Amino acid sequence: MTDSAEIFCTKIILQSEISELPDFYGIIFAMEHARTETFDLRQMIADYMENGCLDNIVDMFKHDESLYAYTGDLLKDERMRVRIGVIALMETLKKEAPGKVKKALPPILPLLKEQNPVVRGDAAYVLGIIGDKEAVPFLKEIANAEDANVRLIVKEALDDIQRTLDMTKAAR
């Protein structure tokens, strides 16, 4: 994986485009005129999540920590299956790669200030899953939100974080 948000793929030129040229020249033509197109890795991850390919995404996140930067955008995706996929991804990574899951904090914390209460609630829920104490002050800022569902989710997230902290202390 790359550190960049874009990955370049080569588009193959159709045989019909070079059929009039001798083979050697056709190969040279194809090599010289190979077109590159970019695709959005975030979009690909979202599409995989929508199609239920969570295992693939988990493996990608385990091997490329830069992908955590996409978690905020994925939680804002209009597709419910994608947002649920992010929650499942964080639950899985919390178990399988607990030291890395904290990398999702920077892209998720700003979502607590979004206008959409669903986005704020989803962000709070995921922060509860992550269980890191750095999220506590941000969650407390919206603990008295207008939306009753957001208030409830924030309370549960704070409780989940406290449980995680208590378990960490007890394990020492």
Secondary structure per residue as TSV (DSSP state, phi and psi in degrees):
chain	resnum	aa	ss	phi	psi
A	1	M	-	360.0	159.5
A	2	T	-	-108.0	166.2
A	3	D	S	-80.3	-13.2
A	4	S	S	-84.0	153.0
A	5	A	S	-76.7	-9.5
A	6	E	E	-117.8	145.1
A	7	I	E	-124.5	140.2
A	8	F	E	-100.1	134.5
A	9	C	E	-122.1	145.9
A	10	T	E	-89.5	132.9
A	11	K	E	-94.7	128.9
A	12	I	-	-80.3	134.3
A	13	I	-	-79.8	134.5
A	14	L	-	-65.0	145.3
A	15	Q	H	-56.7	-34.6
A	16	S	H	-63.9	-24.0
A	17	E	H	-73.4	-22.9
A	18	I	H	-121.2	10.1
A	19	S	T	-62.6	-23.6
A	20	E	T	-83.5	-11.1
A	21	L	S	-93.9	149.9
A	22	P	-	-59.1	156.2
A	23	D	H	-51.1	-50.5
A	24	F	H	-58.3	-48.1
A	25	Y	H	-67.7	-32.0
A	26	G	H	-63.0	-41.7
A	27	I	H	-65.4	-45.4
A	28	I	H	-60.7	-44.9
A	29	F	H	-58.5	-46.6
A	30	A	H	-62.5	-40.8
A	31	M	H	-68.3	-40.8
A	32	E	H	-74.6	-27.3
A	33	H	T	-110.5	17.8
A	34	A	-	-60.7	127.9
A	35	R	E	-97.4	141.9
A	36	T	E	-109.7	144.4
A	37	E	E	-130.4	149.1
A	38	T	E	-101.0	153.3
A	39	F	E	-132.4	157.7
A	40	D	E	-89.9	113.4
A	41	L	H	-64.7	-37.5
A	42	R	H	-60.2	-43.0
A	43	Q	H	-63.4	-40.5
A	44	M	H	-63.1	-43.3
A	45	I	H	-62.3	-44.1
A	46	A	H	-61.2	-43.4
A	47	D	H	-64.4	-40.8
A	48	Y	H	-61.1	-43.2
A	49	M	H	-62.8	-43.6
A	50	E	H	-60.6	-33.1
A	51	N	T	-90.1	6.7
A	52	G	T	79.7	21.9
A	53	C	-	-93.8	49.8
A	54	L	H	-62.4	-39.2
A	55	D	H	-57.3	-40.7
A	56	N	H	-62.6	-42.8
A	57	I	H	-68.0	-41.0
A	58	V	H	-57.6	-47.4
A	59	D	H	-60.8	-41.5
A	60	M	H	-60.7	-46.8
A	61	F	H	-65.1	-35.3
A	62	K	H	-64.7	-34.5
A	63	H	H	-95.7	-14.4
A	64	D	-	-139.5	94.8
A	65	E	G	-65.3	-18.6
A	66	S	G	-65.8	-17.5
A	67	L	G	-69.3	-20.6
A	68	Y	G	-58.2	-24.7
A	69	A	G	-61.5	-20.6
A	70	Y	G	-85.1	-10.7
A	71	T	H	-60.5	-38.2
A	72	G	H	-62.6	-48.7
A	73	D	H	-62.7	-38.0
A	74	L	H	-66.4	-35.8
A	75	L	H	-69.3	-20.9
A	76	K	T	-91.0	-3.2
A	77	D	-	-58.4	142.2
A	78	E	S	-71.1	-18.7
A	79	R	-	-85.0	123.2
A	80	M	H	-60.2	-39.0
A	81	R	H	-62.6	-30.8
A	82	V	H	-70.9	-45.7
A	83	R	H	-63.3	-41.0
A	84	I	H	-65.2	-36.5
A	85	G	H	-61.3	-38.3
A	86	V	H	-64.5	-42.1
A	87	I	H	-61.8	-47.0
A	88	A	H	-63.4	-38.8
A	89	L	H	-60.7	-47.7
A	90	M	H	-66.1	-38.0
A	91	E	H	-62.2	-43.6
A	92	T	H	-67.3	-46.1
A	93	L	H	-66.9	-31.4
A	94	K	H	-60.2	-36.8
A	95	K	H	-81.7	-42.7
A	96	E	H	-92.6	-24.5
A	97	A	-	-143.1	60.1
A	98	P	T	-60.2	-28.9
A	99	G	T	-74.6	-17.9
A	100	K	T	-97.4	-24.4
A	101	V	G	-61.8	-24.0
A	102	K	G	-61.0	-21.7
A	103	K	G	-64.4	-12.2
A	104	A	G	-82.2	-11.8
A	105	L	H	-58.0	-53.1
A	106	P	H	-55.3	-41.7
A	107	P	H	-78.5	-17.5
A	108	I	H	-91.8	-37.8
A	109	L	G	-53.3	-43.2
A	110	P	G	-61.8	-21.4
A	111	L	G	-67.5	-19.1
A	112	L	G	-66.0	-15.4
A	113	K	G	-102.2	4.0
A	114	E	-	-64.2	152.3
A	115	Q	S	-68.1	-39.3
A	116	N	-	-71.4	117.9
A	117	P	H	-65.3	-26.9
A	118	V	H	-64.8	-43.2
A	119	V	H	-64.6	-45.4
A	120	R	H	-60.9	-43.5
A	121	G	H	-64.6	-43.8
A	122	D	H	-62.6	-41.9
A	123	A	H	-62.3	-45.4
A	124	A	H	-61.7	-42.2
A	125	Y	H	-60.9	-46.4
A	126	V	H	-65.3	-37.6
A	127	L	H	-62.7	-35.7
A	128	G	H	-63.6	-39.3
A	129	I	H	-63.9	-46.5
A	130	I	H	-60.0	-42.2
A	131	G	T	74.4	26.6
A	132	D	-	-96.5	136.2
A	133	K	G	-64.5	-20.2
A	134	E	G	-62.4	-23.1
A	135	A	G	-80.7	-18.0
A	136	V	H	-56.5	-50.6
A	137	P	H	-61.8	-33.9
A	138	F	H	-69.7	-39.5
A	139	L	H	-67.9	-39.9
A	140	K	H	-62.7	-30.7
A	141	E	H	-60.5	-31.1
A	142	I	T	-111.7	15.9
A	143	A	T	-62.7	-23.4
A	144	N	T	-110.0	35.2
A	145	A	-	-59.6	154.5
A	146	E	S	-59.2	-42.5
A	147	D	S	-75.3	123.8
A	148	A	H	-63.0	-36.7
A	149	N	H	-65.0	-41.1
A	150	V	H	-63.2	-44.6
A	151	R	H	-57.7	-45.1
A	152	L	H	-63.9	-45.3
A	153	I	H	-64.9	-39.6
A	154	V	H	-63.0	-44.2
A	155	K	H	-60.0	-45.7
A	156	E	H	-63.8	-38.7
A	157	A	H	-65.0	-42.7
A	158	L	H	-62.3	-41.2
A	159	D	H	-63.1	-42.8
A	160	D	H	-62.4	-42.5
A	161	I	H	-63.3	-43.4
A	162	Q	H	-62.1	-41.0
A	163	R	H	-61.1	-42.7
A	164	T	H	-61.5	-44.8
A	165	L	H	-63.4	-41.9
A	166	D	H	-63.3	-42.9
A	167	M	H	-65.6	-37.0
A	168	T	H	-64.6	-42.7
A	169	K	H	-62.3	-45.2
A	170	A	H	-64.9	-31.2
A	171	A	H	-74.4	-17.6
A	172	R	-	-81.6	360.0
